Amino acid sequence: MKETTIKRETEGETPEVARRAIEALEAAEDIGEFELGGTVESLGRVIEPKAAAREAALLVKELLTILRGTSDVAPDKKDWRFKDAAWSENPFYKRLGQSYLAMSRSLNNLIQEDAHWRDRERAKFVVGVLNSTLAPTNTLLGNPAALKKAFETGGKSLVRGAKNFVHDLRHNGGMPSMVDATPFKLGENMAATPGSVVFRNEVLELLQYTPTTSQVVSTPVLLIPAQINKYYFTDLAPGRSLVEYAVSRGIQMFVVSWRNPTAAQADWDLDTYIAALLEATDAVCAITRSEKLNTIGFCAGGITMSVLLAYMAANGDERVNAISYAVTLLDWDTEAQVGMLHSERLVSVAKSRTRKKGIIAGKDLGNLFSWFRPNELIWNYWVNNYLMGLDPPSFDILAWNDDTTNLSAGLHVQYLDLFLHNSLTKADSLKVLDTPIDLGRIKNDAFVTGAITDHLTPWQGCYQTTQLMGGKSTFVLSNAGHIASLVNPPGNPKASYSIGPAFSSDAQTWMEKADKRQGSWWEVWADWVTERGGEEKNAPKKLGNRRYPPLEKAPGTYIRE
């Protein structure tokens, strides 16, 4: 990578390395452990011996063409590894790069597209790890930009790189650091929207945010985030906060901040979390003096929200009025990269390890899923931090992602079972608080979002959420990835989305009829929830009430654990 490119990435408005990582971070959430053996076995079911022999012959032929200097093999224009001019102008590096690309292409060609999609995803994982690891740019001699940097700095870049390597070896489990989080302070430039903790139990804190309009809609909104990662990507930074935007639209916002469990909370499961949310629901209704509330579930928080809604429906609790989902996958029989983990043996191993530890550590989970996007989440930083001797970028989304949380063994085991058996699509196959769960009992109007470049929760799978419940659903498809679609403030000229009622069971049919618009889905969501927010009333002058007095300023205590 050229020095000028690195400088632009670390000093520009939005670091390019961070932009690439935003789309890749989607692979670092929500599903558990991984064992390489089962994936390697899939290669035998996906790669045919005859095809392998044929591909090997073609590779040898291409390598001879490369040696003669007549090959037209070239890197993708977006491939950051081969941006330096030496890869096209220096005969040695040009042949080295072409040889590597030819080999990578041959390995990718070995994977038969007509194989079962889960086997195909496992094979793609193994090939992807192998291809990314063997890239010449991961070595000093194979990286002309790093060699130039070392020459220009008199070797200082290599000294700095060695220091970075030792630091990561000691403090980051041997993985290259993705971000310099030191400029970010919770409550100051992250998670900074004014509000208070108005309720706390052992599992969660409930945050109420200060109105910024004189009038508010009567029906409040309760935001339920995933238990993995902290809630504040919904309140990332001033100007990049959904909570801040919602409050500016006259919406009474309440947000759940989950406690970060330790091994002492190993038994926390869906019963624990649903009971805690029911207490939070009581608090929201009491504080706002509203008989109803609207809810929105983010990512895996949408799974928990769905179980809550089905439990309430089964027990005749009609306090929830309208519901929203943000990139939530409920139907796991969807072609997605995480489908490679769908195996009785892998899930059994994951359960055993989690039960033994009492938790699955957030850092371990993040490191595991970094290998789903090794070029973006590992080798990119390897080159930047160690070969170029530069510090990782400072970027709010990456800082949030590095602020990891654990998942209790009880909840992790249940999530793995939901994933393995696709339980949420089967009525009464899951029981919570002694109540069978059936999503078909949920009759609320629903606002469901997906992201067109989402790898973790593919948009077609998110669309299926509209088919699992009995109410009227509106589906919105954002033009971004899993995380970038969530941090999507109005004003971005590149932002766009498609929107329309979920009239068909087929996602592609819906897309063909959907209305294409410019802008952020935040705006249309705020319109939608306001229409279902009841009459306007004077904004409350104080947060909480006598029964639920403010305990401390937002973002609270649990976010710092």
C-alpha positions as CSV (number, residue, x, y, z in Angstrom):
1,M,0.0,0.0,0.0
2,K,1.4,3.4,-0.9
3,E,2.5,5.7,1.8
4,T,0.1,8.4,0.6
5,T,-2.8,5.9,0.8
6,I,-1.9,5.0,4.4
7,K,-1.7,8.7,5.2
8,R,-5.1,9.4,3.7
9,E,-6.5,6.4,5.6
10,T,-5.3,7.6,9.0
11,E,-6.0,11.3,8.5
12,G,-9.0,11.6,6.2
13,E,-12.6,12.2,7.1
14,T,-13.4,8.5,7.0
15,P,-10.4,6.1,7.0
16,E,-10.5,3.9,4.0
17,V,-9.3,1.0,6.1
18,A,-12.3,1.6,8.4
19,R,-14.7,1.8,5.6
20,R,-13.7,-1.6,4.4
21,A,-13.9,-2.9,7.9
22,I,-17.4,-1.7,8.4
23,E,-18.8,-4.1,5.9
24,A,-16.6,-6.9,7.2
25,L,-17.5,-6.4,10.9
26,E,-20.9,-8.0,10.2
27,A,-19.2,-11.4,10.3
28,A,-18.0,-10.8,13.9
29,E,-21.3,-11.3,15.7
30,D,-23.9,-13.5,17.1
31,I,-22.9,-17.2,16.5
32,G,-20.4,-19.2,18.6
33,E,-17.4,-21.4,18.4
34,F,-15.7,-23.0,15.3
35,E,-13.8,-26.1,14.7
36,L,-11.7,-26.4,11.5
37,G,-11.9,-30.1,11.1
38,G,-15.5,-30.2,10.0
39,T,-14.8,-27.5,7.5
40,V,-11.9,-29.2,6.0
41,E,-14.0,-32.4,5.6
42,S,-16.4,-30.3,3.5
43,L,-13.6,-29.9,0.9
44,G,-14.0,-33.6,0.0
45,R,-17.6,-33.1,-0.8
46,V,-17.2,-29.9,-2.8
47,I,-13.9,-30.5,-4.8
48,E,-14.0,-33.2,-7.4
49,P,-10.6,-35.0,-8.1
50,K,-11.0,-34.6,-11.9
51,A,-11.8,-30.9,-11.5
52,A,-8.7,-30.5,-9.3
53,A,-6.5,-32.2,-11.9
54,R,-7.9,-30.1,-14.6
55,E,-7.4,-26.9,-12.7
56,A,-3.9,-27.8,-11.8
57,A,-3.0,-28.2,-15.5
58,L,-4.6,-24.9,-16.3
59,L,-2.6,-23.2,-13.5
60,V,0.7,-24.7,-14.8
61,K,-0.1,-23.3,-18.2
62,E,-0.9,-19.9,-16.8
63,L,2.3,-19.8,-14.8
64,L,4.3,-20.4,-17.9
65,T,2.5,-17.6,-19.6
66,I,3.3,-15.4,-16.6
67,L,7.0,-16.3,-16.8
68,R,7.0,-15.3,-20.5
69,G,5.4,-11.9,-19.6
70,T,2.4,-12.4,-21.8
71,S,-0.3,-13.1,-19.1
72,D,-3.2,-10.7,-18.7
73,V,-3.9,-11.7,-15.1
74,A,-4.5,-8.5,-13.1
75,P,-5.7,-7.6,-9.6
76,D,-9.1,-6.2,-8.9
77,K,-9.0,-2.4,-9.0
78,K,-10.4,-2.4,-5.4
79,D,-7.8,-4.8,-4.0
80,W,-5.8,-2.6,-1.6
81,R,-2.9,-5.1,-1.6
82,F,-1.7,-4.3,-5.1
83,K,-2.1,-0.6,-5.3
84,D,1.6,0.1,-5.4
85,A,2.9,0.9,-8.9
86,A,5.6,-1.8,-8.5
87,W,3.0,-4.5,-9.1
88,S,2.4,-3.3,-12.6
89,E,5.8,-1.7,-13.5
90,N,8.5,-3.9,-11.8
91,P,8.9,-7.2,-13.8
92,F,9.6,-9.3,-10.7
93,Y,6.7,-8.0,-8.6
94,K,4.4,-8.1,-11.6
95,R,5.1,-11.8,-12.1
96,L,5.0,-12.5,-8.3
97,G,1.6,-10.8,-8.1
98,Q,0.2,-12.6,-11.2
99,S,1.4,-16.0,-9.9
100,Y,-0.3,-15.4,-6.6
101,L,-3.6,-14.2,-8.2
102,A,-3.5,-17.2,-10.7
103,M,-3.1,-19.6,-7.8
104,S,-5.9,-17.9,-5.8
105,R,-8.2,-18.1,-8.9
106,S,-7.5,-21.8,-9.3
107,L,-8.3,-22.6,-5.7
108,N,-11.5,-20.7,-5.9
109,N,-12.4,-22.5,-9.1
110,L,-12.1,-25.8,-7.3
111,I,-15.3,-25.1,-5.4
112,Q,-18.3,-26.6,-7.2
113,E,-21.2,-24.2,-7.2
114,D,-23.7,-27.1,-7.3
115,A,-22.7,-28.4,-4.0
116,H,-24.9,-28.0,-0.9
117,W,-24.6,-24.4,0.1
118,R,-23.4,-25.1,3.7
119,D,-20.6,-27.4,2.3
120,R,-19.8,-24.7,-0.2
121,E,-19.5,-22.0,2.5
122,R,-17.2,-24.2,4.5
123,A,-15.0,-24.8,1.5
124,K,-15.0,-21.1,0.7
125,F,-13.8,-20.4,4.2
126,V,-10.9,-22.7,4.0
127,V,-9.9,-21.4,0.6
128,G,-10.3,-17.8,1.7
129,V,-8.1,-18.3,4.7
130,L,-5.4,-20.0,2.6
131,N,-5.5,-17.4,-0.2
132,S,-5.3,-14.5,2.2
133,T,-2.5,-16.0,4.3
134,L,-0.3,-16.7,1.2
135,A,-0.5,-13.2,-0.2
136,P,3.0,-11.9,-0.8
137,T,2.0,-8.5,0.6
138,N,2.0,-10.1,4.1
139,T,5.8,-10.3,4.0
140,L,8.3,-7.5,4.0
141,L,10.2,-8.7,0.8
142,G,6.9,-9.3,-0.9
143,N,5.5,-5.9,-0.1
144,P,7.2,-3.1,-2.2
145,A,5.3,-0.4,-0.4
146,A,6.7,-1.6,3.0
147,L,10.2,-1.8,1.6
148,K,10.0,1.8,0.3
149,K,8.7,2.9,3.7
150,A,11.6,1.2,5.5
151,F,14.1,2.8,3.1
152,E,12.5,6.3,3.4
153,T,12.5,6.2,7.2
154,G,15.9,4.6,7.6
155,G,14.3,1.5,9.1
156,K,12.3,3.4,11.7
157,S,9.0,2.0,10.2
158,L,10.3,-1.5,11.0
159,V,11.2,-0.6,14.5
160,R,7.8,0.9,15.1
161,G,6.2,-2.2,13.5
162,A,8.2,-4.5,15.9
163,K,6.9,-2.4,18.8
164,N,3.3,-2.7,17.6
165,F,3.8,-6.5,17.2
166,V,5.1,-6.9,20.7
167,H,2.2,-4.7,22.0
168,D,-0.4,-6.8,20.3
169,L,1.3,-10.0,21.3
170,R,1.0,-8.9,25.0
171,H,-2.3,-7.1,25.0
172,N,-4.4,-8.3,22.0
173,G,-4.0,-12.0,22.0
174,G,-1.5,-11.9,19.1
175,M,-4.0,-10.3,16.7
176,P,-3.2,-7.0,15.0
177,S,-5.1,-4.1,16.6
178,M,-7.9,-2.7,14.4
179,V,-8.3,0.6,16.1
180,D,-6.8,3.3,18.3
181,A,-9.7,3.9,20.6
182,T,-8.0,6.4,22.9
183,P,-9.7,9.5,21.4
184,F,-13.2,8.2,22.2
185,K,-14.8,8.7,25.6
186,L,-18.1,7.3,26.6
187,G,-20.6,10.0,27.6
188,E,-18.5,12.7,25.8
189,N,-18.0,11.9,22.1
190,M,-19.6,8.5,22.1
191,A,-22.9,7.5,23.7
192,A,-23.3,11.2,24.4
193,T,-27.1,11.9,23.9
194,P,-28.4,13.4,27.1
195,G,-30.5,11.1,29.2
196,S,-30.7,9.1,32.5
197,V,-30.8,5.6,33.8
198,V,-34.3,5.3,35.1
199,F,-34.4,1.6,36.0
200,R,-31.8,-1.0,36.8
201,N,-32.0,-4.7,37.6
202,E,-29.4,-7.4,37.6
203,V,-29.6,-7.9,33.8
204,L,-30.1,-4.4,32.3
205,E,-30.2,-0.7,32.7
206,L,-33.1,1.3,31.1
207,L,-32.0,4.6,29.6
208,Q,-34.5,7.4,29.0
209,Y,-33.4,10.2,26.8
210,T,-34.1,13.9,27.2
211,P,-36.7,15.3,24.7
212,T,-35.4,18.1,22.5
213,T,-38.8,19.1,21.1
214,S,-41.7,20.8,22.9
215,Q,-44.1,18.1,21.8
216,V,-43.7,14.4,21.8
217,V,-45.8,11.5,20.5
218,S,-47.6,9.7,23.4
219,T,-46.4,6.1,22.6
220,P,-42.7,5.6,23.5
221,V,-40.2,3.5,21.8
222,L,-38.1,0.8,23.5
223,L,-34.9,-0.1,21.7
224,I,-33.6,-3.7,22.3
225,P,-30.0,-4.2,21.2
226,A,-28.1,-7.5,20.9
227,Q,-26.5,-9.0,24.0
228,I,-23.3,-9.2,21.9
229,N,-21.6,-5.8,21.6
230,K,-22.8,-2.8,23.6
231,Y,-25.9,-0.8,22.7
232,Y,-24.2,2.5,21.8
233,F,-23.8,1.8,18.1
234,T,-27.4,3.2,18.2
235,D,-26.0,6.3,19.9
236,L,-22.6,6.3,18.3
237,A,-21.6,10.0,18.2
238,P,-23.3,13.3,17.7
239,G,-24.7,13.5,14.2
240,R,-24.3,9.7,13.9
241,S,-26.8,8.6,16.5
242,L,-30.2,7.0,15.8
243,V,-31.3,7.9,19.4
244,E,-30.3,11.5,18.9
245,Y,-32.2,11.6,15.6
246,A,-35.3,9.9,17.0
247,V,-35.5,12.4,19.9
248,S,-35.2,15.3,17.5
249,R,-38.3,13.9,15.7
250,G,-40.4,14.0,18.9
251,I,-40.1,10.3,19.7
252,Q,-39.8,9.3,23.4
253,M,-36.8,7.0,23.4
254,F,-35.9,4.3,25.9
255,V,-32.9,2.0,25.3
256,V,-31.8,-1.2,27.0
257,S,-28.2,-1.4,28.1
258,W,-27.4,-5.0,28.8
259,R,-25.0,-6.0,31.7
260,N,-21.8,-7.7,30.6
261,P,-22.0,-11.1,32.1
262,T,-19.2,-13.0,33.8
263,A,-18.9,-16.7,34.6
264,A,-20.9,-15.9,37.7
265,Q,-23.9,-15.3,35.4
266,A,-23.4,-18.5,33.4
267,D,-27.0,-19.6,33.9
268,W,-28.6,-16.5,32.4
269,D,-30.8,-17.6,29.5
270,L,-33.8,-16.4,27.6
271,D,-36.0,-16.8,30.7
272,T,-33.6,-14.4,32.4
273,Y,-33.6,-11.8,29.6
274,I,-37.3,-11.9,28.9
275,A,-38.1,-11.5,32.6
276,A,-35.8,-8.5,32.7
277,L,-37.4,-7.0,29.6
278,L,-40.9,-7.4,31.1
279,E,-39.7,-5.3,34.0
280,A,-38.3,-2.7,31.6
281,T,-41.7,-2.6,29.8
282,D,-43.4,-2.0,33.1
283,A,-41.1,0.9,33.7
284,V,-41.5,2.5,30.3
285,C,-45.3,2.4,30.5
286,A,-45.3,3.8,34.0
287,I,-42.9,6.6,33.3
288,T,-44.7,7.8,30.2
289,R,-48.2,7.0,31.5
290,S,-48.9,5.1,28.3
291,E,-50.8,1.9,28.0
292,K,-48.8,1.1,24.8
293,L,-45.2,1.2,23.6
294,N,-43.5,0.5,20.3
295,T,-40.3,-1.6,20.1
296,I,-37.3,-2.0,17.8
297,G,-34.9,-4.8,17.9
298,F,-31.3,-4.5,16.5
299,C,-29.5,-7.5,15.1
300,A,-29.7,-10.4,17.5
301,G,-31.7,-8.1,19.8
302,G,-34.5,-8.7,17.3
303,I,-34.4,-12.4,18.3
304,T,-34.8,-11.6,22.0
305,M,-37.6,-9.1,21.1
306,S,-39.4,-11.7,19.0
307,V,-39.4,-14.1,21.9
308,L,-40.7,-11.3,24.2
309,L,-43.5,-10.5,21.8
310,A,-44.5,-14.1,21.3
311,Y,-44.5,-14.6,25.1
312,M,-46.6,-11.5,25.6
313,A,-49.1,-12.5,22.9
314,A,-49.5,-16.0,24.4
315,N,-50.3,-14.4,27.7
316,G,-52.7,-11.8,26.4
317,D,-50.4,-8.9,27.1
318,E,-51.2,-6.3,24.4
319,R,-49.0,-3.4,25.5
320,V,-46.8,-3.5,22.4
321,N,-48.4,-1.6,19.6
322,A,-46.0,-1.7,16.6
323,I,-42.6,-3.4,16.1
324,S,-39.4,-2.8,14.1
325,Y,-36.5,-5.0,13.2
326,A,-33.0,-3.9,12.0
327,V,-31.0,-6.5,10.1
328,T,-32.4,-9.4,12.2
329,L,-32.3,-13.0,10.9
330,L,-35.0,-15.2,12.5
331,D,-35.1,-17.9,9.8
332,W,-31.6,-19.6,9.7
333,D,-32.4,-21.8,6.7
334,T,-31.0,-18.9,4.6
335,E,-27.9,-19.1,2.5
336,A,-25.4,-17.1,4.6
337,Q,-21.7,-17.4,5.6
338,V,-22.5,-18.3,9.1
339,G,-24.3,-21.4,7.7
340,M,-20.9,-23.1,7.5
341,L,-21.2,-23.5,11.3
342,H,-24.4,-25.5,11.0
343,S,-23.3,-28.9,12.2
344,E,-24.4,-31.1,15.1
345,R,-20.7,-31.8,15.9
346,L,-19.6,-28.2,15.8
347,V,-22.5,-27.0,17.9
348,S,-21.9,-29.8,20.4
349,V,-18.3,-28.7,20.7
350,A,-19.3,-25.1,21.1
351,K,-21.8,-25.9,23.8
352,S,-19.3,-28.0,25.8
353,R,-16.7,-25.2,25.7
354,T,-19.1,-22.5,26.7
355,R,-20.6,-24.5,29.6
356,K,-17.1,-25.2,30.8
357,K,-16.1,-21.5,30.8
358,G,-19.5,-20.1,31.9
359,I,-19.3,-17.5,29.1
360,I,-18.1,-17.1,25.6
361,A,-15.7,-14.1,25.8
362,G,-16.4,-11.3,23.4
363,K,-12.8,-10.9,22.4
364,D,-12.5,-14.6,21.6
365,L,-15.6,-14.4,19.5
366,G,-14.4,-11.3,17.7
367,N,-11.0,-13.0,16.9
368,L,-12.8,-16.1,15.7
369,F,-14.9,-14.2,13.2
370,S,-12.1,-12.0,12.0
371,W,-11.1,-15.1,10.0
372,F,-14.3,-14.8,8.1
373,R,-12.9,-11.6,6.5
374,P,-9.1,-12.2,6.9
375,N,-8.0,-9.7,4.2
376,E,-10.0,-6.8,5.8
377,L,-9.9,-7.8,9.5
378,I,-6.4,-9.4,9.9
379,W,-3.9,-9.0,7.1
380,N,-4.9,-5.4,6.4
381,Y,-3.9,-4.4,9.9
382,W,-0.9,-6.8,9.8
383,V,0.5,-4.8,6.9
384,N,-0.5,-1.4,8.3
385,N,0.7,-2.0,11.9
386,Y,3.8,-4.2,11.5
387,L,5.2,-3.8,7.9
388,M,4.4,-0.1,7.5
389,G,4.9,0.7,11.2
390,L,1.8,2.8,11.4
391,D,-0.8,3.0,14.2
392,P,-4.3,1.6,13.5
393,P,-6.9,4.2,12.6
394,S,-9.1,6.0,15.0
395,F,-12.7,5.5,14.0
396,D,-15.9,5.4,16.1
397,I,-17.5,2.3,14.7
398,L,-14.2,0.3,15.1
399,A,-13.8,1.6,18.6
400,W,-17.3,0.4,19.4
401,N,-16.7,-3.0,17.9
402,D,-13.5,-3.3,20.0
403,D,-15.5,-2.7,23.2
404,T,-16.6,-6.3,23.4
405,T,-19.1,-8.1,25.6
406,N,-19.4,-11.6,26.8
407,L,-22.3,-14.0,26.2
408,S,-23.5,-16.1,29.1
409,A,-23.3,-19.9,28.6
410,G,-27.1,-20.3,29.1
411,L,-28.0,-17.8,26.4
412,H,-25.2,-18.9,24.1
413,V,-26.4,-22.6,24.2
414,Q,-30.0,-21.5,23.5
415,Y,-28.9,-19.4,20.6
416,L,-26.9,-22.3,19.2
417,D,-30.0,-24.5,19.4
418,L,-32.1,-21.8,17.7
419,F,-29.5,-21.7,14.9
420,L,-29.1,-25.5,14.6
421,H,-32.8,-26.4,14.7
422,N,-34.3,-23.2,13.2
423,S,-36.6,-23.2,16.2
424,L,-38.2,-19.8,15.7
425,T,-39.8,-20.9,12.5
426,K,-41.5,-23.8,14.2
427,A,-44.4,-23.1,16.4
428,D,-44.1,-24.1,20.0
429,S,-40.6,-25.7,19.6
430,L,-39.2,-23.2,22.1
431,K,-40.5,-22.7,25.6
432,V,-39.7,-19.5,27.6
433,L,-40.9,-18.9,31.1
434,D,-43.0,-22.1,30.8
435,T,-44.7,-20.6,27.7
436,P,-44.5,-22.1,24.2
437,I,-43.3,-19.6,21.7
438,D,-45.1,-19.1,18.4
439,L,-44.1,-16.1,16.2
440,G,-47.4,-16.5,14.4
441,R,-49.2,-15.1,17.4
442,I,-47.5,-11.8,16.8
443,K,-50.0,-9.6,15.0
444,N,-48.4,-6.2,15.2
445,D,-47.6,-3.9,12.3
446,A,-43.9,-4.5,11.6
447,F,-41.2,-2.3,10.0
448,V,-38.4,-4.7,8.9
449,T,-35.0,-3.7,7.4
450,G,-32.3,-5.5,5.6
451,A,-29.0,-4.5,4.0
452,I,-28.1,-5.3,0.4
453,T,-24.4,-6.1,1.0
454,D,-25.0,-7.8,4.4
455,H,-23.0,-11.0,4.7
456,L,-24.0,-12.0,8.3
457,T,-27.8,-11.6,7.9
458,P,-28.5,-11.6,4.1
459,W,-31.3,-9.3,3.2
460,Q,-33.4,-12.2,1.7
461,G,-33.3,-13.9,5.1
462,C,-34.3,-10.6,6.8
463,Y,-37.2,-10.4,4.4
464,Q,-38.4,-13.8,5.6
465,T,-39.0,-12.2,9.0
466,T,-42.1,-10.5,7.4
467,Q,-43.5,-14.0,6.6
468,L,-43.2,-15.4,10.1
469,M,-45.7,-13.1,11.8
470,G,-49.3,-12.3,11.3
471,G,-49.4,-8.5,11.1
472,K,-48.9,-6.1,8.2
473,S,-45.2,-5.7,7.4
474,T,-43.2,-3.0,5.5
475,F,-39.8,-4.0,4.3
476,V,-36.9,-1.6,3.7
477,L,-33.7,-2.6,2.0
478,S,-30.7,-0.3,2.6
479,N,-27.8,0.1,0.1
480,A,-25.2,-0.7,2.8
481,G,-23.8,-3.6,4.9
482,H,-24.8,-5.0,8.2
483,I,-23.3,-2.3,10.4
484,A,-23.1,0.6,7.9
485,S,-26.9,0.3,7.3
486,L,-27.5,0.9,11.0
487,V,-25.3,3.9,11.4
488,N,-27.1,5.7,8.6
489,P,-27.8,9.4,9.4
490,P,-29.7,11.6,7.0
491,G,-27.6,13.8,4.7
492,N,-25.5,11.1,3.1
493,P,-25.8,11.7,-0.7
494,K,-24.8,8.1,-1.4
495,A,-27.5,6.6,0.9
496,S,-30.5,5.0,-0.7
497,Y,-33.1,2.3,0.0
498,S,-36.0,0.4,-1.4
499,I,-39.3,0.2,0.4
500,G,-42.7,-1.4,0.1
501,P,-45.3,-3.7,1.8
502,A,-44.2,-7.3,2.1
503,F,-46.9,-8.5,-0.3
504,S,-45.1,-11.6,-1.6
505,S,-43.4,-14.6,0.1
506,D,-40.6,-14.2,-2.4
507,A,-37.9,-11.5,-1.6
508,Q,-36.9,-11.1,-5.2
509,T,-40.5,-10.5,-6.3
510,W,-40.8,-7.8,-3.6
511,M,-37.6,-6.1,-4.8
512,E,-38.9,-5.9,-8.3
513,K,-42.0,-3.9,-7.1
514,A,-40.4,-1.9,-4.3
515,D,-40.1,1.9,-4.5
516,K,-36.5,3.1,-4.8
517,R,-35.6,6.3,-2.9
518,Q,-32.6,8.4,-2.0
519,G,-31.8,9.0,1.7
520,S,-31.7,7.2,5.0
521,W,-34.2,4.7,6.3
522,W,-34.0,6.5,9.6
523,E,-36.3,9.1,8.2
524,V,-39.0,6.8,6.9
525,W,-38.8,4.8,10.1
526,A,-39.4,7.9,12.2
527,D,-42.4,8.7,10.0
528,W,-43.7,5.2,10.3
529,V,-43.3,5.0,14.1
530,T,-44.7,8.5,14.6
531,E,-47.9,7.5,12.7
532,R,-48.2,4.7,15.2
533,G,-47.3,6.9,18.2
534,G,-50.6,8.2,19.2
535,E,-51.5,11.8,19.9
536,E,-48.9,14.5,20.6
537,K,-48.5,15.9,24.1
538,N,-46.2,18.2,25.9
539,A,-42.7,16.8,26.4
540,P,-42.0,15.8,29.9
541,K,-39.9,18.3,31.9
542,K,-38.2,15.7,33.9
543,L,-37.0,12.1,33.3
544,G,-38.4,9.2,35.2
545,N,-41.0,9.5,37.9
546,R,-41.5,8.9,41.6
547,R,-41.5,5.2,41.3
548,Y,-38.6,5.2,38.7
549,P,-36.4,8.2,39.6
550,P,-33.2,8.9,37.6
551,L,-30.4,6.9,39.1
552,E,-27.5,8.5,37.1
553,K,-26.8,10.2,33.8
554,A,-26.7,8.2,30.6
555,P,-24.9,6.1,29.4
556,G,-24.9,4.5,32.9
557,T,-22.8,1.9,34.6
558,Y,-23.3,-1.3,32.7
559,I,-21.8,0.1,29.5
560,R,-18.5,0.5,31.3
561,E,-18.2,-3.0,32.6
